[in-house]
Amino acid sequence: MQFVRKVTNSNVLEGIIDIPEELKNKKVEIIVLPYDDSVHMDIDDIRTVRGASSKYINEEERQA
């Protein structure tokens, strides 16, 4: 898989993405990866997996 990695000042990202205050005016690492739709799970998929896996939950450990 190809990717791009770059270290730069967070100021160059202003107007592109929201930068948390604690990262402003600092060096940050930018990593660009290809997006794979086949791996993406939306919220409905997550709920389905959560419901399907609920029968495997150990109730004693869950309450701890």
mmCIF file as Biopython writes it, N, C-alpha, C and O atoms, coordinates in Angstrom:
data_model
#
loop_
_atom_site.group_PDB
_atom_site.id
_atom_site.type_symbol
_atom_site.label_atom_id
_atom_site.label_alt_id
_atom_site.label_comp_id
_atom_site.label_asym_id
_atom_site.label_entity_id
_atom_site.label_seq_id
_atom_site.pdbx_PDB_ins_code
_atom_site.Cartn_x
_atom_site.Cartn_y
_atom_site.Cartn_z
_atom_site.occupancy
_atom_site.B_iso_or_equiv
_atom_site.auth_seq_id
_atom_site.auth_asym_id
_atom_site.pdbx_PDB_model_num
ATOM 1   N N  . MET A ? 1  ? 0.846   -1.173  0.000  1.0 0.0 1  A 1 
ATOM 2   C CA . MET A ? 1  ? 0.000   0.000   0.000  1.0 0.0 1  A 1 
ATOM 3   C C  . MET A ? 1  ? 0.887   1.231   0.000  1.0 0.0 1  A 1 
ATOM 4   O O  . MET A ? 1  ? 1.822   1.337   0.794  1.0 0.0 1  A 1 
ATOM 5   N N  . GLN A ? 2  ? 0.595   2.140   -0.877 1.0 0.0 2  A 1 
ATOM 6   C CA . GLN A ? 2  ? 1.351   3.385   -0.915 1.0 0.0 2  A 1 
ATOM 7   C C  . GLN A ? 2  ? 0.748   4.378   0.068  1.0 0.0 2  A 1 
ATOM 8   O O  . GLN A ? 2  ? -0.456  4.366   0.324  1.0 0.0 2  A 1 
ATOM 9   N N  . PHE A ? 3  ? 1.599   5.231   0.609  1.0 0.0 3  A 1 
ATOM 10  C CA . PHE A ? 3  ? 1.148   6.271   1.517  1.0 0.0 3  A 1 
ATOM 11  C C  . PHE A ? 3  ? 2.102   7.443   1.429  1.0 0.0 3  A 1 
ATOM 12  O O  . PHE A ? 3  ? 3.181   7.343   0.845  1.0 0.0 3  A 1 
ATOM 13  N N  . VAL A ? 4  ? 1.689   8.555   2.016  1.0 0.0 4  A 1 
ATOM 14  C CA . VAL A ? 4  ? 2.527   9.744   2.068  1.0 0.0 4  A 1 
ATOM 15  C C  . VAL A ? 4  ? 2.673   10.126  3.519  1.0 0.0 4  A 1 
ATOM 16  O O  . VAL A ? 4  ? 1.689   10.139  4.259  1.0 0.0 4  A 1 
ATOM 17  N N  . ARG A ? 5  ? 3.895   10.442  3.943  1.0 0.0 5  A 1 
ATOM 18  C CA . ARG A ? 5  ? 4.166   10.855  5.316  1.0 0.0 5  A 1 
ATOM 19  C C  . ARG A ? 5  ? 4.976   12.137  5.267  1.0 0.0 5  A 1 
ATOM 20  O O  . ARG A ? 5  ? 5.982   12.224  4.564  1.0 0.0 5  A 1 
ATOM 21  N N  . LYS A ? 6  ? 4.525   13.135  6.026  1.0 0.0 6  A 1 
ATOM 22  C CA . LYS A ? 6  ? 5.239   14.409  6.023  1.0 0.0 6  A 1 
ATOM 23  C C  . LYS A ? 6  ? 5.129   15.041  7.404  1.0 0.0 6  A 1 
ATOM 24  O O  . LYS A ? 6  ? 4.077   14.969  8.039  1.0 0.0 6  A 1 
ATOM 25  N N  . VAL A ? 7  ? 6.197   15.651  7.864  1.0 0.0 7  A 1 
ATOM 26  C CA . VAL A ? 7  ? 6.204   16.423  9.108  1.0 0.0 7  A 1 
ATOM 27  C C  . VAL A ? 7  ? 6.222   17.891  8.717  1.0 0.0 7  A 1 
ATOM 28  O O  . VAL A ? 7  ? 7.057   18.322  7.922  1.0 0.0 7  A 1 
ATOM 29  N N  . THR A ? 8  ? 5.289   18.660  9.285  1.0 0.0 8  A 1 
ATOM 30  C CA . THR A ? 8  ? 5.172   20.072  8.944  1.0 0.0 8  A 1 
ATOM 31  C C  . THR A ? 8  ? 4.553   20.824  10.113 1.0 0.0 8  A 1 
ATOM 32  O O  . THR A ? 8  ? 4.129   20.220  11.098 1.0 0.0 8  A 1 
ATOM 33  N N  . ASN A ? 9  ? 4.505   22.136  9.995  1.0 0.0 9  A 1 
ATOM 34  C CA . ASN A ? 9  ? 3.852   22.945  11.024 1.0 0.0 9  A 1 
ATOM 35  C C  . ASN A ? 9  ? 2.348   22.852  10.825 1.0 0.0 9  A 1 
ATOM 36  O O  . ASN A ? 9  ? 1.865   22.877  9.694  1.0 0.0 9  A 1 
ATOM 37  N N  . SER A ? 10 ? 1.612   22.744  11.918 1.0 0.0 10 A 1 
ATOM 38  C CA . SER A ? 10 ? 0.159   22.573  11.838 1.0 0.0 10 A 1 
ATOM 39  C C  . SER A ? 10 ? -0.536  23.757  11.182 1.0 0.0 10 A 1 
ATOM 40  O O  . SER A ? 10 ? -1.672  23.626  10.725 1.0 0.0 10 A 1 
ATOM 41  N N  . ASN A ? 11 ? 0.124   24.910  11.127 1.0 0.0 11 A 1 
ATOM 42  C CA . ASN A ? 11 ? -0.492  26.090  10.512 1.0 0.0 11 A 1 
ATOM 43  C C  . ASN A ? 11 ? -0.836  25.867  9.038  1.0 0.0 11 A 1 
ATOM 44  O O  . ASN A ? 11 ? -1.762  26.496  8.527  1.0 0.0 11 A 1 
ATOM 45  N N  . VAL A ? 12 ? -0.112  24.987  8.347  1.0 0.0 12 A 1 
ATOM 46  C CA . VAL A ? 12 ? -0.392  24.754  6.934  1.0 0.0 12 A 1 
ATOM 47  C C  . VAL A ? 12 ? -1.716  24.022  6.734  1.0 0.0 12 A 1 
ATOM 48  O O  . VAL A ? 12 ? -2.243  23.984  5.622  1.0 0.0 12 A 1 
ATOM 49  N N  . LEU A ? 13 ? -2.253  23.447  7.797  1.0 0.0 13 A 1 
ATOM 50  C CA . LEU A ? 13 ? -3.510  22.709  7.695  1.0 0.0 13 A 1 
ATOM 51  C C  . LEU A ? 13 ? -4.741  23.567  7.978  1.0 0.0 13 A 1 
ATOM 52  O O  . LEU A ? 13 ? -5.871  23.118  7.786  1.0 0.0 13 A 1 
ATOM 53  N N  . GLU A ? 14 ? -4.521  24.805  8.437  1.0 0.0 14 A 1 
ATOM 54  C CA . GLU A ? 14 ? -5.653  25.677  8.719  1.0 0.0 14 A 1 
ATOM 55  C C  . GLU A ? 14 ? -6.498  25.859  7.468  1.0 0.0 14 A 1 
ATOM 56  O O  . GLU A ? 14 ? -5.962  26.064  6.378  1.0 0.0 14 A 1 
ATOM 57  N N  . GLY A ? 15 ? -7.797  25.786  7.617  1.0 0.0 15 A 1 
ATOM 58  C CA . GLY A ? 15 ? -8.702  25.908  6.494  1.0 0.0 15 A 1 
ATOM 59  C C  . GLY A ? 15 ? -8.953  24.591  5.778  1.0 0.0 15 A 1 
ATOM 60  O O  . GLY A ? 15 ? -9.826  24.510  4.914  1.0 0.0 15 A 1 
ATOM 61  N N  . ILE A ? 16 ? -8.190  23.552  6.130  1.0 0.0 16 A 1 
ATOM 62  C CA . ILE A ? 16 ? -8.386  22.233  5.525  1.0 0.0 16 A 1 
ATOM 63  C C  . ILE A ? 16 ? -9.085  21.310  6.518  1.0 0.0 16 A 1 
ATOM 64  O O  . ILE A ? 16 ? -10.091 20.679  6.193  1.0 0.0 16 A 1 
ATOM 65  N N  . ILE A ? 17 ? -8.538  21.240  7.731  1.0 0.0 17 A 1 
ATOM 66  C CA . ILE A ? 17 ? -9.149  20.438  8.798  1.0 0.0 17 A 1 
ATOM 67  C C  . ILE A ? 17 ? -9.120  21.236  10.086 1.0 0.0 17 A 1 
ATOM 68  O O  . ILE A ? 17 ? -8.338  22.176  10.224 1.0 0.0 17 A 1 
ATOM 69  N N  . ASP A ? 18 ? -9.976  20.861  11.033 1.0 0.0 18 A 1 
ATOM 70  C CA . ASP A ? 18 ? -9.975  21.502  12.346 1.0 0.0 18 A 1 
ATOM 71  C C  . ASP A ? 18 ? -8.803  20.972  13.161 1.0 0.0 18 A 1 
ATOM 72  O O  . ASP A ? 18 ? -8.645  19.763  13.328 1.0 0.0 18 A 1 
ATOM 73  N N  . ILE A ? 19 ? -7.998  21.876  13.657 1.0 0.0 19 A 1 
ATOM 74  C CA . ILE A ? 19 ? -6.829  21.517  14.457 1.0 0.0 19 A 1 
ATOM 75  C C  . ILE A ? 19 ? -7.140  21.804  15.922 1.0 0.0 19 A 1 
ATOM 76  O O  . ILE A ? 19 ? -7.530  22.924  16.251 1.0 0.0 19 A 1 
ATOM 77  N N  . PRO A ? 20 ? -6.978  20.821  16.814 1.0 0.0 20 A 1 
ATOM 78  C CA . PRO A ? 20 ? -7.179  21.082  18.243 1.0 0.0 20 A 1 
ATOM 79  C C  . PRO A ? 20 ? -6.196  22.147  18.731 1.0 0.0 20 A 1 
ATOM 80  O O  . PRO A ? 20 ? -5.078  22.249  18.228 1.0 0.0 20 A 1 
ATOM 81  N N  . GLU A ? 21 ? -6.620  22.925  19.704 1.0 0.0 21 A 1 
ATOM 82  C CA . GLU A ? 21 ? -5.788  24.015  20.232 1.0 0.0 21 A 1 
ATOM 83  C C  . GLU A ? 21 ? -4.406  23.533  20.643 1.0 0.0 21 A 1 
ATOM 84  O O  . GLU A ? 21 ? -3.414  24.220  20.400 1.0 0.0 21 A 1 
ATOM 85  N N  . GLU A ? 22 ? -4.327  22.357  21.264 1.0 0.0 22 A 1 
ATOM 86  C CA . GLU A ? 22 ? -3.032  21.882  21.765 1.0 0.0 22 A 1 
ATOM 87  C C  . GLU A ? 22 ? -2.062  21.504  20.647 1.0 0.0 22 A 1 
ATOM 88  O O  . GLU A ? 22 ? -0.878  21.288  20.909 1.0 0.0 22 A 1 
ATOM 89  N N  . LEU A ? 23 ? -2.546  21.421  19.404 1.0 0.0 23 A 1 
ATOM 90  C CA . LEU A ? 23 ? -1.662  21.118  18.271 1.0 0.0 23 A 1 
ATOM 91  C C  . LEU A ? 23 ? -1.338  22.336  17.425 1.0 0.0 23 A 1 
ATOM 92  O O  . LEU A ? 23 ? -0.488  22.262  16.538 1.0 0.0 23 A 1 
ATOM 93  N N  . LYS A ? 24 ? -1.999  23.456  17.684 1.0 0.0 24 A 1 
ATOM 94  C CA . LYS A ? 24 ? -1.747  24.650  16.874 1.0 0.0 24 A 1 
ATOM 95  C C  . LYS A ? 24 ? -0.337  25.179  17.119 1.0 0.0 24 A 1 
ATOM 96  O O  . LYS A ? 24 ? 0.162   25.149  18.244 1.0 0.0 24 A 1 
ATOM 97  N N  . ASN A ? 25 ? 0.298   25.663  16.052 1.0 0.0 25 A 1 
ATOM 98  C CA . ASN A ? 25 ? 1.657   26.210  16.087 1.0 0.0 25 A 1 
ATOM 99  C C  . ASN A ? 25 ? 2.693   25.187  16.534 1.0 0.0 25 A 1 
ATOM 100 O O  . ASN A ? 25 ? 3.696   25.546  17.150 1.0 0.0 25 A 1 
ATOM 101 N N  . LYS A ? 26 ? 2.454   23.919  16.229 1.0 0.0 26 A 1 
ATOM 102 C CA . LYS A ? 26 ? 3.400   22.854  16.558 1.0 0.0 26 A 1 
ATOM 103 C C  . LYS A ? 26 ? 3.664   22.022  15.315 1.0 0.0 26 A 1 
ATOM 104 O O  . LYS A ? 26 ? 2.884   22.033  14.363 1.0 0.0 26 A 1 
ATOM 105 N N  . LYS A ? 27 ? 4.772   21.303  15.341 1.0 0.0 27 A 1 
ATOM 106 C CA . LYS A ? 27 ? 5.055   20.355  14.271 1.0 0.0 27 A 1 
ATOM 107 C C  . LYS A ? 27 ? 4.107   19.178  14.433 1.0 0.0 27 A 1 
ATOM 108 O O  . LYS A ? 27 ? 3.885   18.687  15.540 1.0 0.0 27 A 1 
ATOM 109 N N  . VAL A ? 28 ? 3.551   18.735  13.309 1.0 0.0 28 A 1 
ATOM 110 C CA . VAL A ? 28 ? 2.665   17.576  13.311 1.0 0.0 28 A 1 
ATOM 111 C C  . VAL A ? 28 ? 3.091   16.629  12.191 1.0 0.0 28 A 1 
ATOM 112 O O  . VAL A ? 28 ? 3.757   17.032  11.237 1.0 0.0 28 A 1 
ATOM 113 N N  . GLU A ? 29 ? 2.704   15.394  12.323 1.0 0.0 29 A 1 
ATOM 114 C CA . GLU A ? 29 ? 2.969   14.403  11.296 1.0 0.0 29 A 1 
ATOM 115 C C  . GLU A ? 29 ? 1.677   14.166  10.528 1.0 0.0 29 A 1 
ATOM 116 O O  . GLU A ? 29 ? 0.636   13.886  11.122 1.0 0.0 29 A 1 
ATOM 117 N N  . ILE A ? 30 ? 1.746   14.279  9.218  1.0 0.0 30 A 1 
ATOM 118 C CA . ILE A ? 30 ? 0.602   14.048  8.350  1.0 0.0 30 A 1 
ATOM 119 C C  . ILE A ? 30 ? 0.831   12.728  7.628  1.0 0.0 30 A 1 
ATOM 120 O O  . ILE A ? 30 ? 1.871   12.526  7.002  1.0 0.0 30 A 1 
ATOM 121 N N  . ILE A ? 31 ? -0.144  11.833  7.719  1.0 0.0 31 A 1 
ATOM 122 C CA . ILE A ? 31 ? -0.066  10.555  7.027  1.0 0.0 31 A 1 
ATOM 123 C C  . ILE A ? 31 ? -1.295  10.437  6.140  1.0 0.0 31 A 1 
ATOM 124 O O  . ILE A ? 31 ? -2.424  10.545  6.619  1.0 0.0 31 A 1 
ATOM 125 N N  . VAL A ? 32 ? -1.080  10.217  4.853  1.0 0.0 32 A 1 
ATOM 126 C CA . VAL A ? 32 ? -2.176  10.072  3.902  1.0 0.0 32 A 1 
ATOM 127 C C  . VAL A ? 32 ? -2.201  8.623   3.444  1.0 0.0 32 A 1 
ATOM 128 O O  . VAL A ? 32 ? -1.239  8.112   2.872  1.0 0.0 32 A 1 
ATOM 129 N N  . LEU A ? 33 ? -3.340  7.971   3.715  1.0 0.0 33 A 1 
ATOM 130 C CA . LEU A ? 33 ? -3.534  6.578   3.331  1.0 0.0 33 A 1 
ATOM 131 C C  . LEU A ? 33 ? -4.709  6.479   2.374  1.0 0.0 33 A 1 
ATOM 132 O O  . LEU A ? 33 ? -5.629  7.293   2.453  1.0 0.0 33 A 1 
ATOM 133 N N  . PRO A ? 34 ? -4.705  5.509   1.473  1.0 0.0 34 A 1 
ATOM 134 C CA . PRO A ? 34 ? -5.865  5.330   0.609  1.0 0.0 34 A 1 
ATOM 135 C C  . PRO A ? 34 ? -7.045  4.836   1.431  1.0 0.0 34 A 1 
ATOM 136 O O  . PRO A ? 34 ? -6.879  4.064   2.375  1.0 0.0 34 A 1 
ATOM 137 N N  . TYR A ? 35 ? -8.232  5.286   1.067  1.0 0.0 35 A 1 
ATOM 138 C CA . TYR A ? 35 ? -9.445  4.888   1.762  1.0 0.0 35 A 1 
ATOM 139 C C  . TYR A ? 35 ? -9.995  3.637   1.107  1.0 0.0 35 A 1 
ATOM 140 O O  . TYR A ? 35 ? -10.120 3.575   -0.116 1.0 0.0 35 A 1 
ATOM 141 N N  . ASP A ? 36 ? -10.325 2.644   1.912  1.0 0.0 36 A 1 
ATOM 142 C CA . ASP A ? 36 ? -10.846 1.376   1.397  1.0 0.0 36 A 1 
ATOM 143 C C  . ASP A ? 36 ? -12.298 1.229   1.819  1.0 0.0 36 A 1 
ATOM 144 O O  . ASP A ? 36 ? -12.581 0.951   2.984  1.0 0.0 36 A 1 
ATOM 145 N N  . ASP A ? 37 ? -13.224 1.415   0.879  1.0 0.0 37 A 1 
ATOM 146 C CA . ASP A ? 37 ? -14.653 1.311   1.173  1.0 0.0 37 A 1 
ATOM 147 C C  . ASP A ? 37 ? -15.048 -0.063  1.693  1.0 0.0 37 A 1 
ATOM 148 O O  . ASP A ? 37 ? -16.002 -0.173  2.463  1.0 0.0 37 A 1 
ATOM 149 N N  . SER A ? 38 ? -14.351 -1.095  1.299  1.0 0.0 38 A 1 
ATOM 150 C CA . SER A ? 38 ? -14.743 -2.441  1.707  1.0 0.0 38 A 1 
ATOM 151 C C  . SER A ? 38 ? -14.530 -2.671  3.198  1.0 0.0 38 A 1 
ATOM 152 O O  . SER A ? 38 ? -15.133 -3.581  3.767  1.0 0.0 38 A 1 
ATOM 153 N N  . VAL A ? 39 ? -13.686 -1.870  3.845  1.0 0.0 39 A 1 
ATOM 154 C CA . VAL A ? 39 ? -13.416 -2.025  5.270  1.0 0.0 39 A 1 
ATOM 155 C C  . VAL A ? 39 ? -14.316 -1.119  6.096  1.0 0.0 39 A 1 
ATOM 156 O O  . VAL A ? 39 ? -14.500 -1.351  7.290  1.0 0.0 39 A 1 
ATOM 157 N N  . HIS A ? 40 ? -14.878 -0.092  5.472  1.0 0.0 40 A 1 
ATOM 158 C CA . HIS A ? 40 ? -15.687 0.895   6.181  1.0 0.0 40 A 1 
ATOM 159 C C  . HIS A ? 40 ? -16.948 0.262   6.757  1.0 0.0 40 A 1 
ATOM 160 O O  . HIS A ? 40 ? -17.662 -0.467  6.067  1.0 0.0 40 A 1 
ATOM 161 N N  . MET A ? 41 ? -17.214 0.551   8.035  1.0 0.0 41 A 1 
ATOM 162 C CA . MET A ? 41 ? -18.444 0.105   8.687  1.0 0.0 41 A 1 
ATOM 163 C C  . MET A ? 41 ? -19.209 1.333   9.134  1.0 0.0 41 A 1 
ATOM 164 O O  . MET A ? 41 ? -18.667 2.181   9.843  1.0 0.0 41 A 1 
ATOM 165 N N  . ASP A ? 42 ? -20.459 1.435   8.728  1.0 0.0 42 A 1 
ATOM 166 C CA . ASP A ? 42 ? -21.246 2.559   9.215  1.0 0.0 42 A 1 
ATOM 167 C C  . ASP A ? 42 ? -21.864 2.194   10.558 1.0 0.0 42 A 1 
ATOM 168 O O  . ASP A ? 42 ? -21.706 1.067   11.025 1.0 0.0 42 A 1 
ATOM 169 N N  . ILE A ? 43 ? -22.556 3.122   11.174 1.0 0.0 43 A 1 
ATOM 170 C CA . ILE A ? 43 ? -23.077 2.938   12.526 1.0 0.0 43 A 1 
ATOM 171 C C  . ILE A ? 43 ? -24.054 1.767   12.591 1.0 0.0 43 A 1 
ATOM 172 O O  . ILE A ? 43 ? -24.102 1.072   13.605 1.0 0.0 43 A 1 
ATOM 173 N N  . ASP A ? 44 ? -24.830 1.533   11.539 1.0 0.0 44 A 1 
ATOM 174 C CA . ASP A ? 44 ? -25.762 0.401   11.540 1.0 0.0 44 A 1 
ATOM 175 C C  . ASP A ? 44 ? -25.022 -0.926  11.558 1.0 0.0 44 A 1 
ATOM 176 O O  . ASP A ? 44 ? -25.468 -1.872  12.207 1.0 0.0 44 A 1 
ATOM 177 N N  . ASP A ? 45 ? -23.891 -1.012  10.850 1.0 0.0 45 A 1 
ATOM 178 C CA . ASP A ? 45 ? -23.082 -2.233  10.868 1.0 0.0 45 A 1 
ATOM 179 C C  . ASP A ? 45 ? -22.526 -2.480  12.263 1.0 0.0 45 A 1 
ATOM 180 O O  . ASP A ? 45 ? -22.503 -3.621  12.725 1.0 0.0 45 A 1 
ATOM 181 N N  . ILE A ? 46 ? -22.084 -1.439  12.930 1.0 0.0 46 A 1 
ATOM 182 C CA . ILE A ? 46 ? -21.518 -1.577  14.270 1.0 0.0 46 A 1 
ATOM 183 C C  . ILE A ? 46 ? -22.587 -2.064  15.243 1.0 0.0 46 A 1 
ATOM 184 O O  . ILE A ? 46 ? -22.315 -2.929  16.075 1.0 0.0 46 A 1 
ATOM 185 N N  . ARG A ? 47 ? -23.794 -1.521  15.148 1.0 0.0 47 A 1 
ATOM 186 C CA . ARG A ? 47 ? -24.885 -1.961  16.023 1.0 0.0 47 A 1 
ATOM 187 C C  . ARG A ? 47 ? -25.206 -3.432  15.780 1.0 0.0 47 A 1 
ATOM 188 O O  . ARG A ? 47 ? -25.471 -4.172  16.728 1.0 0.0 47 A 1 
ATOM 189 N N  . THR A ? 48 ? -25.185 -3.860  14.528 1.0 0.0 48 A 1 
ATOM 190 C CA . THR A ? 48 ? -25.473 -5.253  14.195 1.0 0.0 48 A 1 
ATOM 191 C C  . THR A ? 48 ? -24.418 -6.171  14.794 1.0 0.0 48 A 1 
ATOM 192 O O  . THR A ? 48 ? -24.753 -7.212  15.359 1.0 0.0 48 A 1 
ATOM 193 N N  . VAL A ? 49 ? -23.156 -5.801  14.677 1.0 0.0 49 A 1 
ATOM 194 C CA . VAL A ? 49 ? -22.072 -6.606  15.248 1.0 0.0 49 A 1 
ATOM 195 C C  . VAL A ? 49 ? -22.193 -6.646  16.768 1.0 0.0 49 A 1 
ATOM 196 O O  . VAL A ? 49 ? -22.012 -7.700  17.378 1.0 0.0 49 A 1 
ATOM 197 N N  . ARG A ? 50 ? -22.497 -5.503  17.382 1.0 0.0 50 A 1 
ATOM 198 C CA . ARG A ? 50 ? -22.642 -5.446  18.831 1.0 0.0 50 A 1 
ATOM 199 C C  . ARG A ? 50 ? -23.756 -6.380  19.290 1.0 0.0 50 A 1 
ATOM 200 O O  . ARG A ? 50 ? -23.584 -7.105  20.270 1.0 0.0 50 A 1 
ATOM 201 N N  . GLY A ? 51 ? -24.892 -6.374  18.600 1.0 0.0 51 A 1 
ATOM 202 C CA . GLY A ? 51 ? -26.011 -7.238  18.962 1.0 0.0 51 A 1 
ATOM 203 C C  . GLY A ? 51 ? -25.689 -8.702  18.754 1.0 0.0 51 A 1 
ATOM 204 O O  . GLY A ? 51 ? -26.048 -9.539  19.581 1.0 0.0 51 A 1 
ATOM 205 N N  . ALA A ? 52 ? -25.021 -9.020  17.666 1.0 0.0 52 A 1 
ATOM 206 C CA . ALA A ? 52 ? -24.686 -10.407 17.357 1.0 0.0 52 A 1 
ATOM 207 C C  . ALA A ? 52 ? -23.669 -10.974 18.338 1.0 0.0 52 A 1 
ATOM 208 O O  . ALA A ? 52 ? -23.681 -12.171 18.624 1.0 0.0 52 A 1 
ATOM 209 N N  . SER A ? 53 ? -22.794 -10.125 18.851 1.0 0.0 53 A 1 
ATOM 210 C CA . SER A ? 53 ? -21.748 -10.606 19.761 1.0 0.0 53 A 1 
ATOM 211 C C  . SER A ? 53 ? -22.184 -10.591 21.225 1.0 0.0 53 A 1 
ATOM 212 O O  . SER A ? 53 ? -21.443 -11.058 22.090 1.0 0.0 53 A 1 
ATOM 213 N N  . SER A ? 54 ? -23.362 -10.066 21.513 1.0 0.0 54 A 1 
ATOM 214 C CA . SER A ? 54 ? -23.788 -9.926  22.911 1.0 0.0 54 A 1 
ATOM 215 C C  . SER A ? 54 ? -23.931 -11.262 23.628 1.0 0.0 54 A 1 
ATOM 216 O O  . SER A ? 54 ? -23.788 -11.320 24.849 1.0 0.0 54 A 1 
ATOM 217 N N  . LYS A ? 55 ? -24.208 -12.331 22.897 1.0 0.0 55 A 1 
ATOM 218 C CA . LYS A ? 55 ? -24.365 -13.633 23.543 1.0 0.0 55 A 1 
ATOM 219 C C  . LYS A ? 55 ? -23.043 -14.174 24.083 1.0 0.0 55 A 1 
ATOM 220 O O  . LYS A ? 55 ? -23.039 -15.130 24.860 1.0 0.0 55 A 1 
ATOM 221 N N  . TYR A ? 56 ? -21.921 -13.573 23.680 1.0 0.0 56 A 1 
ATOM 222 C CA . TYR A ? 56 ? -20.608 -14.032 24.140 1.0 0.0 56 A 1 
ATOM 223 C C  . TYR A ? 56 ? -20.074 -13.234 25.326 1.0 0.0 56 A 1 
ATOM 224 O O  . TYR A ? 56 ? -18.971 -13.501 25.802 1.0 0.0 56 A 1 
ATOM 225 N N  . ILE A ? 57 ? -20.834 -12.274 25.800 1.0 0.0 57 A 1 
ATOM 226 C CA . ILE A ? 57 ? -20.387 -11.429 26.909 1.0 0.0 57 A 1 
ATOM 227 C C  . ILE A ? 57 ? -20.468 -12.198 28.215 1.0 0.0 57 A 1 
ATOM 228 O O  . ILE A ? 57 ? -21.486 -12.820 28.516 1.0 0.0 57 A 1 
ATOM 229 N N  . ASN A ? 58 ? -19.388 -12.152 28.990 1.0 0.0 58 A 1 
ATOM 230 C CA . ASN A ? 58 ? -19.374 -12.735 30.321 1.0 0.0 58 A 1 
ATOM 231 C C  . ASN A ? 58 ? -19.950 -11.695 31.265 1.0 0.0 58 A 1 
ATOM 232 O O  . ASN A ? 58 ? -19.306 -10.676 31.514 1.0 0.0 58 A 1 
ATOM 233 N N  . GLU A ? 59 ? -21.137 -11.920 31.794 1.0 0.0 59 A 1 
ATOM 234 C CA . GLU A ? 59 ? -21.822 -10.923 32.623 1.0 0.0 59 A 1 
ATOM 235 C C  . GLU A ? 59 ? -21.021 -10.562 33.875 1.0 0.0 59 A 1 
ATOM 236 O O  . GLU A ? 59 ? -21.069 -9.413  34.313 1.0 0.0 59 A 1 
ATOM 237 N N  . GLU A ? 60 ? -20.289 -11.506 34.460 1.0 0.0 60 A 1 
ATOM 238 C CA . GLU A ? 60 ? -19.505 -11.225 35.669 1.0 0.0 60 A 1 
ATOM 239 C C  . GLU A ? 60 ? -18.381 -10.236 35.359 1.0 0.0 60 A 1 
ATOM 240 O O  . GLU A ? 60 ? -18.139 -9.313  36.136 1.0 0.0 60 A 1 
ATOM 241 N N  . GLU A ? 61 ? -17.697 -10.422 34.234 1.0 0.0 61 A 1 
ATOM 242 C CA . GLU A ? 61 ? -16.629 -9.502  33.843 1.0 0.0 61 A 1 
ATOM 243 C C  . GLU A ? 61 ? -17.191 -8.159  33.411 1.0 0.0 61 A 1 
ATOM 244 O O  . GLU A ? 61 ? -16.556 -7.128  33.632 1.0 0.0 61 A 1 
ATOM 245 N N  . ARG A ? 62 ? -18.346 -8.148  32.811 1.0 0.0 62 A 1 
ATOM 246 C CA . ARG A ? 62 ? -18.958 -6.901  32.332 1.0 0.0 62 A 1 
ATOM 247 C C  . ARG A ? 62 ? -19.292 -5.993  33.499 1.0 0.0 62 A 1 
ATOM 248 O O  . ARG A ? 62 ? -19.166 -4.775  33.372 1.0 0.0 62 A 1 
ATOM 249 N N  . GLN A ? 63 ? -19.709 -6.531  34.618 1.0 0.0 63 A 1 
ATOM 250 C CA . GLN A ? 63 ? -20.107 -5.733  35.773 1.0 0.0 63 A 1 
ATOM 251 C C  . GLN A ? 63 ? -18.918 -5.286  36.602 1.0 0.0 63 A 1 
ATOM 252 O O  . GLN A ? 63 ? -19.063 -4.430  37.474 1.0 0.0 63 A 1 
ATOM 253 N N  . ALA A ? 64 ? -17.767 -5.839  36.353 1.0 0.0 64 A 1 
ATOM 254 C CA . ALA A ? 64 ? -16.572 -5.487  37.145 1.0 0.0 64 A 1 
ATOM 255 C C  . ALA A ? 64 ? -16.087 -4.104  36.826 1.0 0.0 64 A 1 
ATOM 256 O O  . ALA A ? 64 ? -15.096 -3.650  37.398 1.0 0.0 64 A 1 
#
